[in-house]
């Protein structure tokens, strides 16, 4: 949990910083829809124990932040669950007390040195470290950073808009304790369609999982990478792109987005970097017509 692993992609340094690894308290048949059980059985030899606990049959997941050093700036991609958060309808993420900031320090990053925080979407496990407790008040963890958030998700998850969601009450308190404090501090940048961070990095809308889900594309020299957030929660979704997580707001759009981005990654030899993969953490894919396969794992493990 304290290891720091770094690779170089063109002019961009990419470092993986762990917050949590373990059970999500769901079996594959609950976590995923449109996902043939036989696929899990056929691939158990390599899915276990990293991605699937052989004793319990429960899916394992990583909560992690990707630290990018690009064009002279320090950029964080997603901020995990956070500490001391009240999560009455998502107890697996409630009241954590992790050493995430210590792990970030081991990667050479102090909170005040962060220039940009990218939230690929505004789910509970992607915005938690946006804020920390100062006494009894939630304040921005990264006081000098611009927090870049998709406007579609900002509007969707704002409780004042009372939008129905497949998540039910699972995201309760998240907007109030992890989004509002940085917005009130004047540190948010709400974007739509596309947003370029610098010459190496560009955000584009990739809806389906949530209305504002996004992908961060890295292009530097001959290297390519896609930071895809929750496009995938398991490598099984490379083999079965029709499999959605049960948290996808628009399942048909999520499948279409996943297929499009996997195709782009295969055609451009790009590393796919999901938010929650343990083990190697990121991977290259190949395709044969409309089918995809795992080519290799990035050296983050």
N, C-alpha and C positions, 0 to 999 in steps of 0.2 A: 504493500500500500504506500510505501514511502519512496519507491523507486521513481526515478525521473529518466525518461527515455526520449531521445532527440534524434531527428533525422533532418537532412538538408534537402530542400527542394528548390533548385535554382538559387535565387538570392534570398529565399525565405527559410528561416529556421523554424521547425515545428517540434514542439515539446508536449508530451502527454503528462498531465498532472492528475493523479487519482484523488477521488474523494471517497468512493465506496465501491466494494465489489461483493456481490452475494445474491441472495434470493430476492426475487420480486414477488414471492408468495403466490405465484400462479403457474399452473401447468400449461403446456403448449395449447391444449384444446380450449382453455379459457382465455389465454393471452392473445391467441391468433385466430382469425376467421379465414375461411377459404383455404385452409392449410391441411392437406391430407396427412393424417397421423402416420401413414406408412413412410412418408419422407423422413420423419424424425427417427423411426425405427431403422430405416435403411442406412442412415448416416450417424447412428448412435456412436459408432467407433471413434469418430473425431469430434462429435459434439460434446461428448462426456469426457471429463467432468467440467470443462471450462464453461460451456454454454448451457449445459443441462446437468443437474445433479442426479447421478445414477441411483442414489439411495431414495430420493423423494420424488423424482420425476418433475421437479420444479425448475423453471427457467432461471438461470443466473444472468446478472447484468452488471455492467460497470457504470458508475457515475463518474465522469471525468471532464476536465477542461482542457482544451487545446490552446496552447500558448504559441502565438505566431509573432516572430520578430521580422517585420517587413518594412522597408523604406524608412528605417530609423525609428519605428514605433513598436510598442509592445501591445499586442491585441489578444484578448481572450475570447474564445468561442465557446459560449454557454458556460453557466456558472453553477450547475448542479442543484443540490437540495438545500444546502445551507444549514446552519446550526440554530437550534432553539426555536424552530418554527412550529407553530400550532397547526396541525393538520388533522382535524377530527375525522375526516372521511378518507384519509390516506395514511394510516398509521405506520406503514413501512417507512415513510419519509418524515415522521414526526419526531421532534425533540432530539435530533441528532446532535452529537458533540464530537465532531471529527477534527482531525489535525490538518484539514485542507489548507489553511493559510500557512502552516509550517511546510507542507509539501510544496506549496507555491514558492515559498522562500528557498527551498532546496533547488528549485528551478531557476533561482536567481531573480525572482520577481517579488518586489515589495508592493503592497496595494497602491501606494502613492505614485508608483512608477508606471502604472497601467494607463495607456492612452485611450484605448477603445475597448469596449465590451460589446460583443455581438451576441444577442439572443436570437438563435435561429427561429424560435417560436416561444410562446409564453406559458408553456406547461410548467407544472410544479417542480420538475426535476431539471429545469434549464435556466431558472432565474434565481435560485435560492441564495446564492452568494452575491447577488446584486446588492444585498444589504446585510448589515450586521447590527446587533444590539449595542447601543451606547446607553448604559443604564437601562431604562425601560422604553427607549425610543429607537426605532429602526432608522438607520442612517446609511448612505451609500458606502459600501465597502471600499470602493475605488474612487477616492474623492476628486481626482483630476481627470477622470475618464469621461468620454462621451459614450453613453449607452445607446447602441443602435438597435432599434426594435422595429419589426414590421407593423405598420399602422393597422393593417387588417386584423392582426391579433390583438393589438392594443384596444381596438374598438370592440372586438368580439368578446374579450375576457373582462372588459369593464363591467362590473356588476350592475352599474346603473342602466345598462342596456338590456339586462335580463335575457340574454340569448339562451335558447335551449342548447344542450350539449350532450353528447354521448358519455361524457365524463361524469355526468350527474353533478354531485357536490364535491367531486374529487379535487377540484382546483380551488376549493374554498380558502379564503384568506390570502391567496397567493398574490392577487393584484394589489391588495391593500398593503401587504408587508414587504413585497419584493419589487413592485413596479411603481406604485404611487410615490414612495419616498424619493426615488431618483428623479422622477418626473417633476415633483414639487421643487427639488433642488435645481432644476433647470439643466439637467445633465442628459436628457433624452433627445435622440434624433429619430423621428418617426419617418419611415421611408415607404414608398410604394413602387411596385414593378421592378426597378433595378436601382442599385446604389453602389457606386464605386468607392472603395476605401482608399486605394492607391493604385499604382501601376501594375501591381501583382494580384490584387484581390478585388473581386466584384460580387455583390450579393444580388440574387435574382429570386423572384417569387417562385415557389414550388408547392402550391396549395394541395390540399387533400387530407393530410394528417390533421392540420388545423387550417383555418382560412388564410392565415398569414405565414404558414410554414415556408422556410426559405433555404436556399443552398448557397454556400460560399465557394466560389470557384477560384482556385489558385492557378495562375499561369505565369511561369517564370523560367526563362530559357527553354529547355526542352521538356521540363517537368510540368505535370498537370495533377491537380487533386481536387476532389469535390468533398467539402464538409457538408454532409447531408442531414445532420440533425437526426430526426426520427423517421427518415425515409425507410430505415430498416432497424429492427430491434434484434434480429437474429440473422446469421448467415444463411439460414434456411430460406430466407426471402430472396436470396440471389437465385437459388434453384427453383423457387416457386414465387415469382413476383406477384401473383394474384393474392398471396397471403397478406392480409392487413393485420395490424394490431387492433385490439378491441377499442382503442382510443382514437381511431381515425374518424374524423367528423364527416368526411365525404369519401366513402370507400372506393367508389369507381374512379374518382379523380386521383386518389392516393395510388391506385394501381397504375394508372396512366402515367403519373409523374415518376413513379419508381421505374417503370419500363423505359421511359424516355431518358432518364439520367443514367441508368445502367448501360443503355445503348451508347450514350455519349462517352461514358467512361471506357467501355470496351473499344470503341472506335478511336479514342484518343490516348489509349494506354494511360489512363488517369487512375491514381489511387483514390479509392472510395473510403471516406473517413466518417463512419456513423458515430453518433453520440455515445452509444452504449455498449459497444463490443468489448468484451474482455479479451484476454489472450493477445493475439497480434494487434488487435485494435483497428486495423485498417487493411484493405485488401485491393488487389487488382482482379479484374474480371475479364472473361472472354465470352464470346457469344457465337452460337451457330443458329442462324436465322433468328427465331424469336425466343430461343433458349439461352440461358446464361449459366456460367460456371465460374468457380473460384480458380483463378490462375495462380496466385501467390499471396502471401501475407507480408505486410510491411514490417520492418524490423523494430517494432515497438515492444514486443513481448519480453 
